[in-house]
């Protein structure tokens, strides 16, 4: 009976502790604004990209930040580095959900979908989403679409790091991953409910090249948090016009073209990993 009384006394506190622990593992990128009504992509809008940093004090980095993304990956700014090493991916199939966030379509893995290794640190994959047209440009050229695969490192002293892999696309043959997801995306048109889509293997997202750009930047949506490690694959992938237009149709009118304008480089170094061996 004594043990039961003690358990009864401590059970509420135990439940609170469990809740805290669960939320402490919440993805740092959950800082990305989910309520798309708070901002938009219309150039002259009062909630457009040029005004993001004025809408909330928590979004000040969108205006005042010095390490903002996206950027132009211009050849004359790039330094070729051979010792960065091949990007190490350890992805595995995992249950996922799809959600129309109003400003983009997001696929989110529910459990451990694997990781990438950057400079000895493991970054675990949590979600991916699409921007059309591309946010990053290469020598001033903006491509038709960009996929972001968002990863987070384990927390140290309550803080974690974010790493994003970006893939650029131009119009061509259909993308196999979007072919699999198209029926779900169609069902998400103007519907922001989240639904399960079963097991999705991140390895099905093909990079196509060992070469990649690397730089330090930020989230490309409010609150524009800085310190993000960006890896942009050099290979330009293919997506069909129908697939791109489906992604645009699914989101709200103000996000049909959901690409943030290119930001100032501010003397940041852009590295280009080029393996010594010919690919």
C-alpha positions, 0 to 999 in steps of 0.5 A: 500500500505504501508503494502504491501511495508513493506511485500515486504521488509521483505519477503526475510528475512522471507523466509531466517528465515523459511529456517534456522528454517527448517534446525535447526530441521535437525537431528544431526545424519545427521552428519552421512556421506551419501556419502559412497564413502568417506569410506569403511569397507575393513580391508586393504583399505586406506579408511577402519575402521582403517584409518577413523580418518585420512581421514578428520579432522572432523573425528578425533574422529574415531581415537582419541575418548575415547568413541567409539562404538561398544564395547564388552558387556562382562559379567565381565564388566557389572554391573546389575542395577535394577533402570534404569527402563523399556525402555518406548516406545511411537511409532506410525505409520508414512510415511517413505522412504527407501534409499540405502546409499551405506554402508547400507539400511536406513528406515527414518520416514518423520514425528513424529513416536514417541519417547522413554524416557530415564532418563526423556528425550524424544528422537524422532525416525528418522531412522533405518538401518542394519549392518551385521554382528553385530557391538556389541558383547556379550562375544566376540560373533559376531551375524549375524545382528544388527538393529539400531533405531536412536533417537534425543532429542529436541535441547537445546541451539542449541544442541541435544542428540542422543540415539540409540537402538540396536537389535541383530539377529541370523539366524533363522526364517524370521524377520516380518519387513524385510519380509514387506520391502523385495520388497523395498530392492530388488528394491534398489539393487545398486540403491541409489534413495530414495523412499516412502514406505507408513506408517510404524509402528515402534512398529512392531519392537519387542524387546522381552525382558525388559533387556537391556545393557546401555552405553555411546558411539559414532556413528559407522560410520564417523564422529564417534561423541561421547556422544551417549546413547546406549541401546542394547536389551539383547534378540537375535532376528531371521532373515532368511539367505535370508533376511540377504543376501538380505541386503548384496546384496543391498549395494556396495561390500565394505559394504557387511559386514558393521560392524565396529570393536569393540573399546576399552572400556576405563574403561566405565561402562556397565549397564545391566537393570534386572527387579526385577520381573521375565520376 
